[in-house]
Amino acid sequence: MANSAAAGTAPVAAASAGRIKLLPPEEVRRIAAGEVIDRPAALIREFLDNAIDAGAANIEVTVEGGGAKKAEVVDDGEGMGREDLECCWLTHATSKIRSLDDLSRAETLGFRGEALAAAAAVSRLEIVSSADGREAWRLEVGPGEQYPPRLERVRRTKGSSVRSLNLYDIIPARKRFLKREGSEAALCRQAFIDKALAFPEISFRFTQDGRPVHFFPVAASKKERFAAALLDAREGAFLHEIHSGGAGFSADIVIGGPELCRSDRRMLYVFTNGRRIQDYSLTQALEYGTQGWFPNGTHPVGAVYVDIDPALADFNIHPAKREARFRDPGAIHHAVSSTLRDFCRRLGLKHGESRREADFPGDTGETGAFRGGASLFGGGAAFEGRASPAACRTGATAAMETLLEKPPAFSPLPGRADYGAASEAAFEAAEAPPLYSEPRYAGRVFCLFILVEWGNKLFIIDQHAAHERILYNRFLASPIPKQELLAPLPFTTESEEEDRFLEARRGELAALGVEIKKDGDAWRIEALPALWRLDDGETVRQILDLRKAGENMTERWAATLCCHQAVRDGDYLDDASAFALAKEALALPDPRCPHGRPIWTEITREALFKAVRRGN
């Protein structure tokens, strides 16, 4: 613990003869301590900050009785000599700043000198420390004790051990409001994990009531530490780590792929200069950047680690430093969300290409064209396995209309035409049929799923999700056609925020096919995208909801359009139209709908045979 400096003196004021009285110094200390140490987890957090600031490479945390009975942090950092140990527990004693100006340049986790003083005011504080491993001293102080404290010489290696005992025993009313021991211990573990996530280069151990709970050895990356601390072994394989930055800051982003999702935001973390903070803007940036990659109602798993010039952030606005104020929060938000958005797009393309290259025998490996020749989408062009953006923009609706005129010919499954007359034994003895090198339509089920046999796999395609993504890609690739309304649609806003949004983003809305004009204190819609299907109330709501989309307004609007124009669950598709939609879906570079749901799933011939316990 490198927490040392001369203690300040309290201001002296004349006693008042009126109703206002000065509190005794000891009561002042206890009240102030309650702001810093509100529960055992705060002790763990503050002690860990000091250990990390001291340059520790190994840190051990021990809690008993939920941390109220005992909360201890042991480190191998710089440690303190006798003079520093003697005064480190006094109010505002610190080695990290010398003046108010230093707050704007503080690069340490702690800097105000409150943690040890607060712990000594509401518990029994014991510190054993050595600066060189040869000479060590033990300090023991508690509520009401005065300077100088009792010190005794002991033995220990270089570093410090800081222990708080019997938290709030002198304030029974405060202690009664602590949660059950198990709940308080869980909060201590979370404080421990927060620090471990931010510093993968440090080894951490956590022991609860004599039982080892966590051990995190030094990790090679933030991604590795995140997986070890929060995910199981299988989930860790779906984590990615990317990097971003801007003027005066850099950002490391750990994000789970679409395979990982949660029903709430509890697995989204924000760290700034090693502190976990609560910052809505950066949490929002994580979600904006991954919008369209996770099913509706679910949230990604991940963390953003911002390393910023201390002069560009203020961490002195919350007693426990849980918040930060940035000089330019918009720049950080944009860097994080745009980097994530680009990464997700590349990840989708990579998965699409690897799917076509590795899984489908119809890919020649040279031109990427599937064997079989003519396109099902008109013009006689080859159907490309590595679908170009232009190919993805082909509309399924147009394809269906073309196919009505020239439907493709379907051939029966080789070797199965007379299966109804063949015996089971004869079929088992027959040679397995050849695998299809190009997609083969197999039918529809439940008025929603299209079945396609390809290679040794059966693809089950969601017709709504597939059509939605196809339309979405087309909308983003070309201007959205608009249609003027015969009678403008008037509406009023409910807040000044909505008015400011409409005024500021009117040009962008026009590019999305929405023409609006101010009409006194109200607004009116004069044009909407062609084929718009929603009623008046829902139309207004969808437009106003775009203010929550931030930089993703175009993507959000395109997702709304295509969702309402795509074929739905229960809509009838003839065989030709269903097959056309399926083939275009299998050529998509990103096999997810704009709302993050998978477009298709697959089952191999081997897995299907195994499911019914049948041999090949």
Number of C-alpha atoms within 10 A of each C-alpha: 33 24 27 22 22 16 16 10 8 8 5 7 7 7 9 9 7 6 5 8 10 11 9 8 10 13 13 12 19 22 13 16 21 16 14 20 26 15 23 26 24 20 28 28 23 21 27 28 20 26 31 25 20 21 17 21 16 20 21 20 25 23 28 18 17 25 29 24 17 21 27 23 25 24 28 24 25 22 27 27 17 18 12 20 24 22 21 27 31 24 23 22 24 25 18 21 20 12 7 8 9 13 18 16 15 17 18 17 19 24 23 18 23 23 29 27 25 27 31 26 30 25 23 19 26 19 24 25 33 27 22 15 15 11 17 23 22 22 21 19 23 19 20 13 13 10 11 10 14 12 16 11 12 13 14 18 17 19 26 30 23 25 24 29 22 17 26 26 15 14 12 10 10 14 15 10 9 16 13 12 15 13 12 20 23 16 20 27 23 15 20 21 21 21 21 26 29 22 20 20 17 19 17 22 20 21 17 22 14 10 11 12 12 18 15 18 16 17 17 10 14 22 25 19 23 23 21 18 16 14 16 10 10 8 14 18 16 14 20 16 16 15 15 18 18 13 11 12 17 18 21 19 23 26 24 22 21 23 14 19 19 15 12 12 15 11 15 20 21 23 23 20 19 21 24 22 19 16 16 9 14 26 20 18 25 29 23 23 23 26 24 21 28 24 20 13 10 15 23 26 25 27 26 26 24 22 16 20 16 18 15 16 18 18 22 16 11 12 14 18 17 15 18 18 13 16 11 11 13 13 14 24 19 19 20 31 25 20 20 25 22 13 16 21 14 14 16 20 18 13 14 20 20 14 17 22 17 10 14 20 18 20 20 13 14 6 10 18 17 23 17 12 11 13 15 24 23 13 9 10 11 17 21 18 27 23 21 12 13 10 19 22 21 16 19 26 18 13 18 22 14 18 21 13 9 11 16 13 7 11 8 10 12 12 13 12 10 8 11 8 8 11 9 11 8 9 13 12 9 10 9 11 10 11 14 17 17 18 22 20 21 19 15 20 10 8 14 19 22 23 21 24 22 21 19 17 20 19 22 22 25 24 26 24 28 29 25 30 28 26 26 25 24 21 22 16 13 9 11 19 14 18 16 15 12 8 10 15 16 16 16 14 14 8 8 9 11 16 17 12 14 22 13 11 13 16 13 14 19 16 15 23 20 21 22 21 15 15 11 6 9 12 18 17 20 17 19 22 18 13 12 15 13 12 8 12 10 11 16 18 10 14 14 15 14 20 17 13 15 14 17 17 20 18 19 20 22 21 22 16 23 24 21 15 16 21 20 17 14 12 11 13 17 12 20 23 21 23 26 23 26 28 22 25 26 22 21 27 25 24 24 23 27 30 20 19 18 20 25 21 11 13 13 15 16 13 12 13 12 12 9 8 9 11 8 11
